[in-house]
Amino acid sequence: MTTVSQAPLILITGGSRGVGAATARLAAQRGYDVAISYVSNESAAQAVVADVQLLGRKALAMRADSADPRQVADLFAAIDREFGRIDVLVNNAGVLALQSRVEALDFERMQRIFAVNAIGPILCAQQAVRRMSYRHNGAGGVVINVSSASARLGSPNEYVDYAASKGALETFTIGLAKEVAREGIRVNGIRPGHIYTDMHASGGEPGRVDRVKDSIPMGRGGQPEEVARAILWLAGAEASFVTGTFLDVTGGK
């Protein structure tokens, strides 16, 4: 008889809101136990946990800044204790700052954006590979890095530093995918386009998606659940021969 503890475990960084929360809820519907990390919004994280548990799955929310190697190590140690396994890592945590031209960017902002958006996923992937890889007696697994269409488009006059950090994440995705391809680990990226999430408020324009939606071939912004479905397709067996690639969820832009 299958028990709850035998379910596959998915870890979603930045899982308290937006795409991360939507992915957590959909993963639970599809039979995953769910771990999420968050930085500040504990009540939102606990709401996700409650929803996962209502679906009969195990859940863990842990405060962890993915740019801090000690906090990342503690996060994975907690997963070891609570679940004893990790099958899917979704590197979703990301930060955005106020819209700005490049010449006005300050150094601390650049450091923080690259620390969270590029270095953080590397730190988390290190921990995951040590547990998933056949080289470490693991059972294999999946890493999914949440990039952005901005990595292709550059986000001029708004978020060039953010776009550049996502470009770094994409190069990491390609390299790691090739490095662990024979060790039972698939590594892919997702490129969301203009999605209705709270993140736009961080950039100073909560209504940004509505402003730009006419530039999207499909004529609308995307919903977090639409990105979540793409993430979980990459996580599952239907994508068993897919690694080192990127899935655009952009409405055609």
C-alpha positions as CSV (number, residue, x, y, z in Angstrom):
1,M,0.0,0.0,0.0
2,T,1.3,3.5,-0.9
3,T,1.8,5.8,2.0
4,V,2.1,9.6,2.0
5,S,5.8,9.4,2.9
6,Q,6.5,7.5,-0.4
7,A,5.3,10.4,-2.5
8,P,7.8,12.2,-4.6
9,L,9.1,15.4,-3.0
10,I,9.3,18.8,-4.8
11,L,11.1,21.7,-3.4
12,I,10.1,25.2,-4.7
13,T,12.2,28.1,-3.6
14,G,10.2,31.3,-3.3
15,G,7.1,29.2,-2.9
16,S,4.9,31.5,-0.9
17,R,3.3,33.6,-3.7
18,G,3.0,33.9,-7.5
19,V,4.3,31.2,-9.7
20,G,5.9,29.4,-6.8
21,A,2.7,29.1,-4.8
22,A,0.7,28.1,-7.9
23,T,3.3,25.4,-8.6
24,A,3.1,24.1,-5.0
25,R,-0.6,23.8,-5.1
26,L,-0.7,22.1,-8.5
27,A,2.1,19.7,-7.5
28,A,0.1,18.6,-4.4
29,Q,-2.9,18.0,-6.7
30,R,-0.7,15.7,-8.8
31,G,0.6,13.7,-5.8
32,Y,3.7,15.4,-4.7
33,D,4.7,16.2,-1.2
34,V,5.8,19.8,-1.2
35,A,8.5,21.8,0.5
36,I,8.8,25.6,0.0
37,S,11.2,28.2,1.0
38,Y,10.3,31.9,1.7
39,V,12.1,35.0,2.9
40,S,9.6,37.2,4.6
41,N,5.9,36.4,4.2
42,E,5.3,33.6,6.7
43,S,1.5,33.9,6.6
44,A,1.5,33.4,2.8
45,A,3.8,30.4,3.1
46,Q,1.7,28.8,5.8
47,A,-1.4,29.3,3.6
48,V,0.3,27.3,0.9
49,V,1.2,24.6,3.4
50,A,-2.4,24.4,4.6
51,D,-3.7,24.0,1.0
52,V,-1.2,21.3,0.3
53,Q,-2.2,19.4,3.5
54,L,-5.9,19.8,2.6
55,L,-5.0,17.8,-0.6
56,G,-3.6,15.0,1.6
57,R,0.1,15.7,1.0
58,K,2.9,16.5,3.4
59,A,4.2,20.0,3.4
60,L,7.0,22.0,4.8
61,A,7.6,25.8,4.7
62,M,11.0,27.1,5.8
63,R,12.4,30.6,5.9
64,A,15.6,30.5,3.8
65,D,17.3,33.1,1.7
66,S,18.6,31.1,-1.3
67,A,21.5,33.5,-1.7
68,D,22.9,32.5,1.8
69,P,24.8,29.2,1.6
70,R,24.2,28.4,5.3
71,Q,20.5,28.9,5.0
72,V,20.4,26.8,1.9
73,A,22.3,24.0,3.7
74,D,19.8,24.2,6.6
75,L,16.9,24.1,4.2
76,F,18.1,20.8,2.7
77,A,18.9,19.4,6.1
78,A,15.3,20.0,7.1
79,I,14.1,18.3,3.9
80,D,16.4,15.3,4.8
81,R,14.8,15.1,8.2
82,E,11.2,15.6,7.2
83,F,11.1,13.6,3.9
84,G,14.3,11.7,3.5
85,R,14.3,12.4,-0.3
86,I,14.1,15.1,-3.0
87,D,13.0,14.4,-6.5
88,V,12.4,17.8,-8.0
89,L,14.0,21.2,-7.3
90,V,12.3,24.3,-8.7
91,N,14.6,27.3,-8.5
92,N,11.9,29.9,-8.5
93,A,13.0,32.5,-6.0
94,G,13.8,35.8,-7.6
95,V,14.0,39.5,-7.0
96,L,13.4,42.6,-9.0
97,A,14.1,46.2,-8.2
98,L,12.6,49.5,-9.3
99,Q,12.6,50.2,-13.0
100,S,15.8,52.0,-14.0
101,R,18.2,52.7,-16.8
102,V,21.6,51.0,-16.5
103,E,23.6,54.2,-15.7
104,A,21.4,54.7,-12.6
105,L,21.9,51.3,-11.1
106,D,23.7,51.1,-7.7
107,F,26.3,48.4,-6.9
108,E,24.3,47.0,-3.9
109,R,21.3,46.4,-6.1
110,M,23.4,44.6,-8.7
111,Q,24.9,42.4,-6.0
112,R,21.6,41.5,-4.5
113,I,19.9,40.7,-7.8
114,F,22.8,38.4,-9.0
115,A,23.0,36.8,-5.5
116,V,19.4,35.8,-5.5
117,N,18.7,35.2,-9.2
118,A,21.9,33.6,-10.3
119,I,24.0,32.4,-7.3
120,G,21.1,31.2,-5.3
121,P,20.0,28.6,-7.9
122,I,23.6,27.3,-8.1
123,L,23.7,26.9,-4.3
124,C,20.4,25.0,-4.3
125,A,21.4,22.9,-7.3
126,Q,24.6,21.9,-5.5
127,Q,22.6,20.5,-2.6
128,A,20.1,18.8,-4.9
129,V,22.8,17.1,-7.0
130,R,24.5,15.7,-4.0
131,R,21.3,14.0,-3.1
132,M,20.0,13.1,-6.6
133,S,23.0,12.0,-8.6
134,Y,23.9,8.4,-9.3
135,R,27.4,9.4,-8.4
136,H,26.2,10.0,-4.8
137,N,24.0,6.9,-4.7
138,G,20.9,9.0,-5.5
139,A,17.9,7.9,-7.5
140,G,18.0,10.7,-10.0
141,G,15.9,13.8,-10.2
142,V,14.9,17.0,-11.9
143,V,16.1,20.6,-11.6
144,I,14.0,23.3,-13.1
145,N,15.3,26.9,-13.2
146,V,12.8,29.7,-13.5
147,S,14.3,32.2,-15.9
148,S,12.4,34.9,-17.7
149,A,11.7,36.1,-21.3
150,S,13.8,39.1,-20.3
151,A,16.9,36.9,-20.7
152,R,16.1,37.0,-24.4
153,L,14.8,40.5,-24.6
154,G,17.1,42.4,-22.3
155,S,14.5,44.6,-20.6
156,P,16.0,47.9,-21.7
157,N,15.0,51.0,-19.6
158,E,13.5,48.8,-16.9
159,Y,15.4,45.8,-15.6
160,V,18.6,45.1,-17.5
161,D,20.3,43.9,-14.4
162,Y,17.5,41.4,-13.7
163,A,17.6,40.3,-17.3
164,A,21.4,39.8,-17.1
165,S,21.0,37.7,-14.0
166,K,18.5,35.5,-15.7
167,G,20.9,35.2,-18.7
168,A,23.5,33.9,-16.2
169,L,21.0,31.4,-14.9
170,E,20.3,30.1,-18.4
171,T,24.0,29.5,-19.1
172,F,24.2,27.7,-15.8
173,T,21.2,25.6,-16.8
174,I,22.9,24.5,-20.0
175,G,26.2,23.6,-18.3
176,L,24.7,21.7,-15.4
177,A,22.3,19.8,-17.7
178,K,25.3,18.5,-19.7
179,E,27.3,17.8,-16.5
180,V,24.7,15.5,-14.8
181,A,22.9,14.1,-17.9
182,R,24.4,10.6,-17.3
183,E,23.7,10.8,-13.5
184,G,20.0,10.5,-13.7
185,I,19.3,14.3,-13.4
186,R,17.5,16.4,-16.0
187,V,18.0,20.2,-15.9
188,N,15.7,22.6,-17.8
189,G,14.6,26.2,-17.7
190,I,11.2,27.9,-17.9
191,R,10.9,31.4,-19.3
192,P,7.7,33.1,-18.1
193,G,6.7,36.2,-20.0
194,H,4.3,38.8,-18.6
195,I,2.5,37.0,-15.8
196,Y,0.0,38.5,-13.3
197,T,2.0,38.2,-10.0
198,D,2.9,40.6,-7.2
199,M,6.5,40.8,-8.5
200,H,5.6,43.8,-10.7
201,A,4.9,45.9,-7.6
202,S,8.6,45.4,-6.6
203,G,9.5,47.1,-9.9
204,G,7.2,50.1,-9.0
205,E,4.5,49.3,-11.6
206,P,1.8,46.9,-10.2
207,G,-0.2,47.3,-13.5
208,R,2.7,46.5,-15.8
209,V,1.1,43.4,-17.4
210,D,-2.0,45.3,-18.4
211,R,0.2,48.1,-19.9
212,V,2.1,45.8,-22.1
213,K,-0.4,43.1,-22.9
214,D,-1.2,44.5,-26.4
215,S,2.4,43.8,-27.3
216,I,1.9,40.1,-26.6
217,P,0.7,38.1,-29.7
218,M,-2.0,36.4,-27.6
219,G,-3.2,39.8,-26.4
220,R,-3.2,39.0,-22.7
221,G,-1.0,38.4,-19.7
222,G,-0.5,34.9,-18.3
223,Q,-1.7,33.4,-15.1
224,P,0.7,31.8,-12.5
225,E,-1.1,28.5,-13.0
226,E,-0.2,28.5,-16.7
227,V,3.5,28.6,-15.7
228,A,3.0,26.0,-13.0
229,R,1.6,23.5,-15.6
230,A,4.7,24.0,-17.8
231,I,7.0,23.5,-14.8
232,L,5.2,20.3,-13.8
233,W,5.3,19.0,-17.3
234,L,9.1,19.3,-17.3
235,A,9.2,17.7,-13.8
236,G,7.3,14.6,-15.0
237,A,7.9,11.5,-17.0
238,E,6.4,12.9,-20.1
239,A,9.5,15.0,-20.4
240,S,11.9,12.1,-19.8
241,F,14.1,12.9,-22.8
242,V,14.2,16.6,-22.3
243,T,17.2,18.2,-20.7
244,G,19.3,21.4,-21.3
245,T,16.4,23.3,-22.9
246,F,14.0,26.1,-22.2
247,L,10.2,26.3,-22.4
248,D,8.8,29.7,-23.1
249,V,5.5,30.5,-21.4
250,T,5.1,34.0,-22.9
251,G,1.9,34.1,-25.1
252,G,4.2,34.2,-28.1
253,K,6.4,37.2,-27.2
